[in-house]
Amino acid sequence: MPKHQLDPNTWIQLYSDYLFNYTISRVNDKEVAKDLVSETFLAALKSMKNFKGEASERTWLTSILKRKVIDHYRKINSKKGKAEVRMALNDNLENDGGDWLEERVADPFDKTAEDKLENSELKDAIFNCLGKLPEKQAEVFKMKTILGYETETICNELDITASNLWVLIHRARTSLASCLEKNWF
């Protein structure tokens, strides 16, 4: 039985600001951002039957929005192969919240074959380092940063306090940064 349910009647009230802020930071154009958020809501309505309930509404809507942003850049880019966006790594990780990972990705508009290989290697290095974390740290980190679960949801599912969650995330990030420095940089 699915854990999460969809309620399109609340989407604009609950998620429009978040989705707009997410989009504007990636396209840097208010009108384009508004259009992409609107397209996201429309696409979500059309594909509600595909929602499995495994992710929160916000995570699901954000994943649709990511694809809309990618499509936007593909349309304005003359060569399909150059149509990458800042959150391509996170899209591969099935995440909407790993902004700190994005800072480690090179400028997406200046890609070479070598850059693409490095990003693939970086993704592999991140997952390798995640595998070295204590189980609870890795689980909390994935739920919050990669899957985009809300703090309250994670705390309820893992029976931990919010402050414990943030300590675990801090420790996970510190360990991941250290691991990546040794194995990647």
PERAKA-V40773 format. One line per field, one symbol per residue. phi: phi as a letter, one per 30 degrees, with the letter a starting at -180 (. if undefined). psi: psi as a letter, one per 40 degrees, with the letter a starting at -180 (. if undefined). burial: b if it has 9 or more other C-alpha atoms within 8 Angstrom, else e. Layout:
# PERAKA-V40773
phi=???
psi=???
burial=???
This chain:
# PERAKA-V40773
phi=.ddcccbedcedddbddddddddddcchbeddddddddddddddddcedddcidbdeddddddddedddddeddddcdcedcdcbecedddddibbbdeddddccdedcbcbddddddddddeddddddedcdeeddddddddddcdiddedddeddchbddddedddddddddddddddddcbd
psi=hidiiigdeeddddedddddddddedefhdddddddddddddddddfddeheediidddddddddddddddddddehdhdeegiidfdddddefieefddddeehiheefiiddddddddddddddddddeeiiddddddddddddefiidddddddefiiddddddddddddddddddddded.
burial=eeebeeeeeebeeebbeebbeebbebbeeeeebbebbebbbebbeeeeeeeebebbbebbbbbbbbebbbeebbeebeeeebbbbbeebbbeebbbbbeeebeebeebeebeeebbeebeebbebbeebbeebeeebbebbbbbbbbbbebeebbeeeebebeebeebbebbbebbeebbeeeee
